Amino acid sequence: MLIRPKAGILDPQGEAVQASLATLGFSVTSARVGRLVDLEVAAENVEAARAEVERMCAELLANPLIESFEIIAEAP
Amino acid sequence: MNEARPRIAVITFPGSNDDGDARLALEHLGAEAVPVWHAANELPEDVGGVVLPGGFSYGDYLRCGALARLAPVMGSVRAFAADGGPVLGICNGFQILCEAGLLPGVLRANRQLEFLCADAAVTVESDATPFTSACVPGEELVIPIKHGEGNWASDDRLYADVVTRGQVVLRYTEDVNGSRDRVAGIASEDGNVLGLMPHPEHAVDPLLGPTGGAPLLQGLIAAARERVTDYALGGP
């Protein structure tokens, strides 16, 4: 799952990365820094796993005040 | 019950590092500090107050305070707060209280992405909490800050509610970390839970610098004393 700073939320880390890339001569118009959490979940199927991970996000992995999340689920 | 020296629990999480100073400051100001390990299932029965100290609980993994809120002792802290008991969260303790949903909002990385370590001036915005009951609104206190993630944030709606209910208790006199409207400390709706980024436990002895932390801790001690006396009289 990918956890990102919500749209509209100031991301100082992303700004610092953008400024550093500019120092190296790269032209970047926006940088946002989030987190990736890799999970292996034992579940009946991909949809059940996705539902389970959604609950994990809501209860712990993301803070809905400042973060949005995206779940990419696939069978092994 | 010892009315003169109320017992106040200071919780130690793995990675707490201001628990010792918190205990020293409370003892210095006339309380009996009781160390409580995070894995405890219950708070000691006779404590009249709780402090969640500063530090880096669980290495700040995931988000500051996100894992500490799940510590076994937190259920008991939650119940103590719901019962009106005074709970003070300092720095990482503030972050834990926000993640636990006991206080509104969230602490994010300082806007300048630097760890700040300096004396900071804060204004008392509300005297409607036990911690600030001896202060006068508008009063300025100087208390050290030392944090990388003290930038308090909330969305517009939540912030409007927090302001309307008078939950902003302390504001920096100037913008230090990007915190919304210079918020330095927030209380629960009932006022018995306070979280703040400045460290009152480092500001109680004139030999070591400013003493702006003393009134806040004295407020906690007075509230704890009252609660313990209520116990002794057979309940509030």
Interface residues (C-beta under 8 A of the other chain):
Chain A: I9 L10 P12 Q13 A16 L60 L61 N63 L65 I66
Chain B: L62 R63 A66 L70 E99 G105 V106 R108 A109 N110 R111 Q112 L113 A153 S154 D155 L158 G178
